[in-house]
Amino acid sequence: MIYKVETSKDIETVKSEIEAKAKAVGFGLLQTYEFKKILHDKGYPIEKEITVFELCNPSGAQQALTQIAEISAYLPCRISVYKESGATKLATIGLEEIVNTVDVNPEFKSFMTILFLNLKQVMHSWDD
């Protein structure tokens, strides 16, 4: 249920460009979480630099919450950016898999598939 991509672009480039790339496909940035700093400040340091970007597509959120209230547990959409084995990685929840497990109308499934394709487009923006 996790969708992951890898890029050779440095993590700082990805982090600095993600908001503009998300905006280009209809997502706005709501919040950013720098887990290394957050946990360090709470006395629980970690070595990995992990940043989570919370993104929202308002029309997508409206439709999703109208159709499936429990999908709220997965919103807003998140993209995690981290460094692992020398590469920058991006990860998100596999929304297509979630939508395919519930009984909703085909138009909504189609809409959510397009929304997830846009999110994946952001993640693949740094493909080599």
N, C-alpha and C positions, 0 to 999 in steps of 0.2 A: 503494500500500500504506500510505499515511499517511492517517489519518482526522483531520480538523481541524474545529474549531468556533471561533466568535468571539463575544465578549460585550463589551458596553460597560461592564461592571463593572470597577472598578479592580483591578489585579493583586494588590494586597495583600489585598483582600477575598477573591478567589478562593484565594489561597495560604493564608489563615487558615481557610477553611471546607472545603477539599478533604478533609481527613482525616475529618471528621464525615460528609460526604456519601458518601465511599467506604465508611465503616463501615456506613452505613444500607443498603447493598446487598451486604454480605458481604465487603468488601475491608478488609484492615488495611494500615496504612502501615508499610513496612519501613525505608525510607531516603529522605532528601531530599538532592538535590544542587543547590547554588547555584553554577552554572557561572561566573557573573561573578566571584564571590569566589574560587572554586577556581583559576581560571586567572590571576586577578590575583596571588594568593599565589605562583604558580609562575612569575611574570614574563611571562605572556602575556595581557595585559588584553583584554577585549572590552567593547563599549559596551552591548550588549543585556543586560537582566536576563532570564536563562533559568533556571528551576527545574524539575528533574525529580523527580517523586514516584514511588517504586517502591511498587507496591501488590500485595498477594497475597490471593487467595481460596484458602485451603488445599485445599478439596475440588476446586476447579477445577484447581489445580496437580497434585494427586495423579492425577486422571483424565487430564489432558493428558500428564503424564510417563509414565504407564502405557501410554497408547496410542501416543504418538509421542515417543520419547526426544529426537530432535533439536529438538523444540519448546523444549527447555531454553534454546536460544540466544535465545529471545524472552521468557523469564521472568526476573524477575517482570514483571508488567504495568507499564507506565510511562505516566504522563501528563506531558507537558511543558507548562509554563505560561510564556508570554513575551509581551512587548509588541512590537507591530509596527504601524506606520501609525496610531498613536493608539488601537489597540484591543488588548484582552487576548485572546490566542489560546491554545487548548489543542489538543494533538496527541497521537496515540498510533499504534501500529502497527495496521494493519487485520487483526485476528485472523481475521475471517470469511474473508477472501481466502486466508490461509495455510491454514486448516483445509480449505477447499474444494479445495486443490491436492493433498491427500494422500488416500490410499485408507484410510478408516476407516469404522466402522459408523455408520449413520444416527443412532442414539441419541446417540453421542458428538458428532457434528456438531451435533445439536440442542442438547445441553448447552452446547457451546462458543458457539453462537449466542446463547443466553440469557445466558451469562456476558459476552459482548461487548456485548449490549444493556444490561446493568447498568453496564458501564464507560462506555458512551456516555451513559447516564442521568446519571452523575456529571458528565460533560463538559457536558451540556446544563442542568445545575442553575441556571445563571445566565442562561438565555435571557431576553431582554427581552420 
